[in-house]
Amino acid sequence: MKKWVVLLLLAVLIGNSYMQRQQKEGDAGRMEGDAGNPTVLAAEKNGNRRSIELSEAQTYGGNLILVNSAHPVREEGVLPDIVALAAHPELTEGYGLLEADTRLSAAVAERFGAMIEAAAEDGVTHFRISSGYRDMEEQRRMYEAKGADYALPPGRSEHNTGLSLDVGSMLGEMGSSPEGEWLIRHAAEHGFILRYPKDKTEITGIQYEPWHFRYVGLPHSMIIEEHGLALEEYAAFLRKKGIIQAEANGERYEIQVVAVPGHATAHVPADAEVELSGDNQGGVIVTSRLK
């Protein structure tokens, strides 16, 4: 009788231990599923990732914001380093200005200058900027003077951000000039995209503009070019892919879009350099440069 009681107790203890182990394994499986990415979860457990808090205000500013008739630029989307290019000769080496009062983000101008320097190494040298940043009042005057067929209302134009510029050639029409052809082949390598391609007019709502280039930064420009995307399609592309890795000019990157309804948390590689940009559509695009 005592032997039977001992055996019964042993069976109960073994059963409880097995159930507890199964419950722990099940909980771990649910955690992995909730994370949406087993690799990320494993890295977090190993202490290889860190958290970054995001706010709704960050969804409205940055190099990757979408600005069009449906997504107007907000105050956060206007770059803070707008300068008159003519007053900064160090920013205009290698190209001309159609208008003496042309303005642009200083950082974007620096990157444009580096691109023009690369073009000069290929013997392409006749660039000029015909339009850069426009404030809301300038945009309003243009819209009223030219109408909806030729201009966008204030806040609906990329020129209101400081990220976009119209590039011309001193040799003729941009679409058939050496300058235009060089930019089509190489702009993405320098962080710029042709914003209104010929085959994307139904998506952008804007006619083909071979002169209008937009800075989005690396590696985004190269991903957009590789997959034949308009900027209107890029954030949705990233959301569908989840966390992706990309390489550009020898650097490796991890990219994700985090929806920010008020606030949210992004989990990034612990030792990565991180750049944040809103998409102006309720999300923040988190770009981690991997070491």
Buried (B, 14 or more C-beta within 10 A) or exposed (E): EEEEEEEEEEEEEEEEEEEEEEEEEEEEEEEBEEBEBEEBBEBBEEEEBBEBEBEBEBBBBBBBBBBBBEBBBBEBBBBEEBBBBBEEEEBBEBBEBEEEEBBBBBBBBBBBBEBBEBBBEEEBBBBBBBBBBBBBEBBBEBBEEEEEEEBBBBBBBBBBBBBBBBBBBEBEEBBEBBBBBBBBEBBBBBBBBBBBBEEBBEBBBBEBBBBBBBBBBBBBBBBBBEEEBBBBBBBBBBBEEEBBEBEBEEEBBBBBBBEBEEEBEBBBBBEBEBBBBBBBBBBBBBBBBBE
